[in-house]
Amino acid sequence: MSVLAITGGTGFVGTRLIDLALAQGHGVRALARQPQEPRAGVTWISGALDSADALPHLLDGADAVIHVAGVVNAPTRDAFAAGNIAGTRGMVATALAHGPKRFIHVSSLSAREPELSNYGWSKRGGEDVVAASMLDWTVVRPPAVYGPGDMEMRDVFRLARMGLALMPPPGRLSLIHVDDLARLLLVLVARDPGPVILEPDDGRAWTHDEFARAVGVAVGQRVLTLPLPKGLLSLAAAADKMFRGDEAKLTQDRVNYLAHPDWAADPARRPAADLWRAEIATPAGLAATAAWYQAHGLLR
């Protein structure tokens, strides 16, 4: 099996990626800002994407890089660029200088519309750095990622438990369970489809209303869906900023891309069926996610 150099290994996607990598017999070298509990099969490398001395240590002896780390919320364009462009540039430069050549880059569906938000702009910038390199690269653009352990969708489930779904203006979105995404990233270690951008999903596009009703079923509650106009979402973002400051979940930058009407994965960019396909039925995945929230007292 391979030795994998993983960034973002302490986050939601990275945690499940490491779990599945170990289950498949891979060795893992993972970057972490804070000290981590020792774990069989994992070598924790202390540092961050801007730690020039840590990156060669991270990639030492690795057969492939899976670059998951990125900035999702930031107060400024420069802060997004530092995490998603400069951080990727550092990883690419280190891989070119020290190896390995196999580089799997986790981007975002938002990179498809870089003009809408600083986040999407910075994710496209990261993609461009990877694509311009001489590495054996594959870019993966996940849509909305969910599953047990996710805290980004917690508020959606909490509101659904109260019979309410506050959604962006009418549109479409795609979903992927975190385990299906992690499986794809591991498949790409061994099977290189060439320099390509992939947009995986659960096999269908969901309208916002369909998604809201599916979450309602998962929590055992009929929901009333209320699509909110962009202006009202902007007011909500201002309120979130007032109460939570830089910790706000709903920012104006996020509003700008949430209000876009089409965040469905492009079927033409879906991974070939003989390479990967989603295994977790979305209703079952949403139910398992709701059960996890319930078990941890997070639906109150």
N, C-alpha and C positions, 0 to 999 in steps of 0.2 A: 504494500500500500504506500501511498504518498505521504510526504511531510508537507503540510499546508501552512503558509504564512497568512494569518487572518488579522485584519484590522476591524475595529468595531465589535470585537468579540464579547464585550460586556453589555452590549445593547440587546434589544429585543430580537432582531434577526440574527445577530452574531452569536447570541447565547444558544439558540436552537441549532444554528449551523455547527457550532462546536459539538453539541450533544450528538448530532447525527454523524458528524465526521468521526468521532471516537467510536460510535456504534459500528461504523463501517470499517474500522481498523486503521484509520489514518492517524498519523501523528500531527500535533498542532503546535505551532508557535504563534502566540497571540499578544498583540500590543495592548497595554493597559496603563492608564494614567495613575490609578490607585493600586496599592497592594491587593493581591487576590489570594484566596484560599488555595493551597496546593491541590492539584488535581492530576491523577494518573493520566499520562498521555499528553498533557498540556505543559508547555514551557512558556511561562508568562514573561514578557519582555517589558520592563518598565520604561515608559515614555509615551510620546504622542507623535502625531504626524509632523509636527515641527521640530522634533528632536532628531537632529541630523545624526547623532551618534547611535541612536536606538534603531534606526531603520536598517542599517547593514546587519546588525545583530538579529533583528527580526527575520530577515530573509536568509540568514546563514543556514545552508543545508536544505532549504525548502525546494520542493519540486514545482510548486505553483503558488501564486498569490491570489487571494480572494479579498478584494478591497471593498469592505462594507462600510467603513466609517464615513460619516459625513455630518454636516450641520443642517438640521431641519428648521430650527428657529434661530433667528439672529436679529439684532436691532438695526444693523446697517448692511448695505451692499458689500462693503469691504469685509465685514465679518463673515458673510457667506462665502466670499471669494477666498478668504484665508483658509477656511475649512474644506471647501469643495473643489477649488481650483489649485491653490498652492499646495494643499495637502496631497492631492492626487499627483501633482507634478513631482513632489518629493518622492512619492512611492515609485513612480515610473522611472525617475532618474536613478534611484537606488537599484531597481530591478535591472535596468540596462547596464549598470556598472558592476553589479555583483551577481546577477541572476536571481531567480529563474526567469526564463523568457515567457512562460505561461502566465497570463495576467487576466483575471476575471474581475471586471469592474461593475459594481452595483451602483447604478444611477437611479433614475426616477422617471416615471411617465411625464412628469412636469417638464423634463428637458425637451420634450417635443414642441413646447410653446414657450421658448425662452423669453419672449417679449412680455409675458404676462406678469412675471414676478422675479424678484431677485433670487429666490430659491431656484426656480427653473432655469434662470440665466446662468447661475453658478453651476448647476448640475450639467447643463450643456457644455459649459466651459471645461468641466472635468472630463466629459466624454471626448471633447476635441483634443485634449492633451493625450489621452490614451490612443485615440485613433491616429494621431500624428507620429506615434512612436514606432519603433521597429520590433516591438514585442509581439508575441502570439496572443492577441487580445480578443476578448469577447465582452461586449457591454450588455448588461441585463437591466432593462427598465421595468421594475415592478410597478404595478398599479397599487391600489390601497391594500396594504398587508395587514392581516388580522390573525387572531388566534389567542389561545391562553397565554397570559403574560403580557399582552399588549395593553398599554395605558393610553394610547392615542385615541382609541375608539370608546374608551370607558364612558364618556359623557353621552354618547349616542345610545348605549345600552341602558344607562341610568334613566334617561328621558323616556325611552321606550317602556321601561318598567312602570313609568307613571302614565303611560298611554299617549305619549306625545313624541313626535319626530320633527325636529326643526332642521330643515334641509336647505341647501343652496337653491337658486333658481332651477327650474326643471332642466334636466339633462341626463346624461348617461355616465356610468362609471364601471370599471372592472375591479375585480377582487382577486386576491390570492391568499391562501392559507400559508402561514409562515413555514410550516413543514414542507409544503410543496415547493416553495421558493428555495429552501435550503437544499432539498433534493436536487433541484435543477443546478444549483451552484456546484454541487459535488459531482454531478454527471459531467459538467463542463470541464472538470479537472482532467478527466480521462478522455473525453470525446470532444475534440476541438472542431467546431463547425466552421472555423475560419473567422476572419475579421468581419463580424456581423453585430448588429444591434437587435436584441431579442426583446419582445414584449409579451411575457407570459401572463396567463390569467386562468380563471377557473373554467374557461370554455364558453363563456357567454358575456354579453353586456347587460348590465342592470340599469333600469331607470331609477332615479332617486326614490320614487314612490315604491317600486318593487323592493329595493334594498331596505327601506324603512319598514315595510310590512314583514320582510324576512327576519329582521332583527326583532320585531314584535313577536313573531312566532317563537323565536329562540328564547325570549324571556317570558312567554306565555301570556302575552297581553295584546289586545287589539289596539292599534295605534292610529292616531289622527296625524296625518302628514301635513305640515305647514311649510311650503316653500317660501323662503325669505328673499326679498329682493336684495341686490348688492348693496344698496344704500343702507338698509337696515343692518346687514351684516357688518358694514363699516362702523356703524354706531356701536354695535356689540363689541367689535374689536377695540374701539376706543375705550369702552367701559372695562374690558378685560385688561387693557394696558394700565388703566387707572388703578385697578385693584391688585394686579399681580406683577406689574412692571415688566422687567425683561423675562419673567417666567410665564408671561401670558401665552396661552395655547392658541387663541384666536388673534392673530395679528393682521394688520392691513395687507401685508404681503401674502398671507395665506388666503385672505378674502379674495385677492386678485385672481388667484388660480382656482379657488373653489367655485367662483362664479362662472368659470368657463363651462360651456354646455356639453363638452364631449371629452371625458377622461376614460373612454373605453380603449382597451388595447387594440392595436391594429392587427387583424387576423393575418395579414401578410407577413408580419414580423413574429407571429407565434412560433415557438420552437417546433420543429418537425416532430410528428407523432412518434417516429421511431427513435427519437432522441429523448423526449420527455413529454408527459402529459400529466395534468393535475389528477391526483388520486383521491383527494378529500372533497366529498360533495359539500357544497357551500352550506346548505341547511344544517348538515351535521356539524360542520366546522363552527358555524355561528352558535349552535346549541352548546357545543363544548366550551366555547369562549364565554358564553353567558353563565354556564355552570362554574367556570373558574372564577369569574367575578363574584358570583354568589358565595362560593366557598370561602372567598377571602374578604367577605363583607364589603364589597366595592359597589354594590348596586343601591346602597342606601343613599 
